[in-house]
Amino acid sequence: MSPVSHLSSVIFTIPNLVSGLRVLAVPYFWYVLVGQDRVALAALLIFIIGSTDWVDGYLARRLNQVSEVGKFLDPLADRLMIASALGGGLIVGALPGAIGWPLLVREVLVGIGTIALALRGAGKLEVRFLGKAATFLLYGAIPSFYLVSANVEPWLFGPPAWISGVVGLLLYWYVGAQYVTDIARRMRSVESPATNNKEG
């Protein structure tokens, strides 16, 4: 197999296409929410992007098309959508500050740590099950808050929004603290060889 065809087989896979579409849906979300002020449609987009979170990973394993590109795109789609849903919701007032701001701060902190790891060549964070569970809860809570803001059956979407939002927030910060520990350990492991070499 030539280098070009091998590269294509690694990048242009069905799971990566799904992940890429999820990433590309984020700018459209911003257009719908801020440009058109269609909060209910924005809520639907969050739900669709969130509910397809498992699809790319499942296809990658099922079709034996797991790739480093896919391992990058899948969490990127999640992070971009969550951050956009939080930031956009706070901007237009669709998301309560008590839920939105703590989530956004946690997202920024973990994002900075992830970037620091990449810059130091320390690899990337391993996704934790509780982190996936928290993301699942938030993908239910955030669009529900949007629908309440759009006055779409607030009696139906309000209670589950607060329940899953609070539980998801607590889990998100708990896993975030674990990620901080992971980041610190990875950074030390990168610095230790350099220190030993200097001492030698």
N, C-alpha and C positions, 0 to 999 in steps of 0.2 A: 504493500500500500504506500502510495506517495505521501510526502509530508502534508501536501495541501488537502488530499482526500482524508487523511487521518485527522487533520485539524477540523475539517468540516464534520466528520463523524462525531467528534467530541463536542462541538459547539451547536450544530444544527440538529438537535434531537427534539423529539416530541415534548418531553418534560421541560426542556429549556424554552421551547416555544410558548408553553403555557405560562412559565414563570415570566418570560419577556412580555407577554400580553398583560399580565397582572401589573408589571412595572409601568407599562405604557398607559394603563388605565388611570394611574394616579394624576397625571396632568388633566385628563378629562374630568376627573372628580373635582379638581380645583375650578375648572371652567364652569361646571354645573353649579357648584356651591356659591362661589364668589361672583362669577360672571353672570349667571342667570338667576341666582337666588332661589334655586329649586332644592330646598332642604330635604324634602321627602325623596327625591330622586338621588340625591347625594347619599342618603341613608341606604337606599337600595344598592348603590355601587359599593359601599363599605361592606354590606352583607354579602354581596356576590364575590367580591375579592377575598373576603375572609373565609367564606364557605368553600372556596376552591383551593384553600391553603394546602390541603392534603393531596390534591390531585397530582401535582407535579412530582412530589416525592413518591407517591404510589406508582405512577407511570415509570419513573426512573428505575424503581426496583423491579417492577413487573416486566418491563421491556429490556432489563439489563442495560440501561443507559445512564447509569450514575456517572457524573462527571464533576470535575472541580468547578467548571462554569456553573453547573446546576446548583452545587453546594453554596455558591456565592449569590446566584440570582434569587433562589427561594427565600432565604432570610432577608435579602434586600427588599423584595416585594413586600414582605410583612412589615419591616421597619419603616419603609416609605409610606405605606398606607396608614399604619398606626399613627405615625408622626403627623401626617397630613390630616387625618381625621381629628386628631387632638387639636392641632394648631388651627385648622379651619373652623372646628366647632367652637373654639374659644373666640375666634375673630368675629363670627356671626352671632354669637350668643346661643348656640344650639347645645352647648355642653356646660354643665355646672362647673364653676371654677374649683369647687372642692374636690371634684373628680379629675378634671382636665389638667390643672396645673401640676399636681403631684406626679401624674402619669407622664406629663411632658418633661418635667425636670429629670425623672428617672431615665427616660428615653435619651435625653441629651447626655447625661453622665455616662451611661453605658456605651453610647455611640462614640463619645470622646475616648473612652478606654479601648474600644475596638479599633479605632483609628490609630491610637498609640501603639497597640500591639502590631498592627500591620506595618507601621513605619519602622519599628524596631526589628522587624522580621521574626516576631515571636509567634506566628501562626494566628489562628482565629479561635474564638470561643466556641466550645461545644454546646449545642442547644440542649437545654435541660427539659425534662418532661413537664415539670411544674411551670416552666416558662411557656411551653406550648399550651398548657391548660389555662394559664392566665390570659394568654393571647386569645384563646377560644372564647373565654368569658367576656373579654373586652370587645371582641368582634360582635358579640350579642348586645352588650350594654351600650356601646357608643351609637350605633344606628337607632337603638330604641330611644335614647335621649334626643336624637335628631328628630324622630317622628313625634315625640312629645312636644318639642319646640315648634314643629309644623302643625301642631294641634290635630294630629292623626291619632284618634283613640287614646288619649292620654291615660284614661283609666285602665287600659289594657297594657300599654307599653311602659308606663311609669314605674310600677312596683318591680318588675323584673329588671328594668334598667338600673335601679338603685341597688338591688340585691346583687346582681352579677357585677355591677360596677365596683361596689365596695369590696367584694370578695376578690375580684380581679385585681384591684388596686393593691390590696394587702399581699397577694401572691406575687404580683409584679415587683414590689419592693423587696420582698423576701428573696426572690430569685436574683434580683439586682444586686443585693448584698453578696450573694454567692458568686456572682460574676465579678464583683470587685475583688474578692479573694482570689479568684482564678486569674484575673489580670495581674494582680500584685505578684502571684507566684510565677507566672510566665515571665514577667519583667525581671524578676530576680534570677530566673534560670538563664536569661539572656546575658545579664550583667556578670554572673558568676564566672563563666569561662574567660571573659575579658579581664576580670580582676586577677584570676589565677595566672593568666598569661603574663600580666604585668609583674606579678610577684616572682614568676619564674625567670 
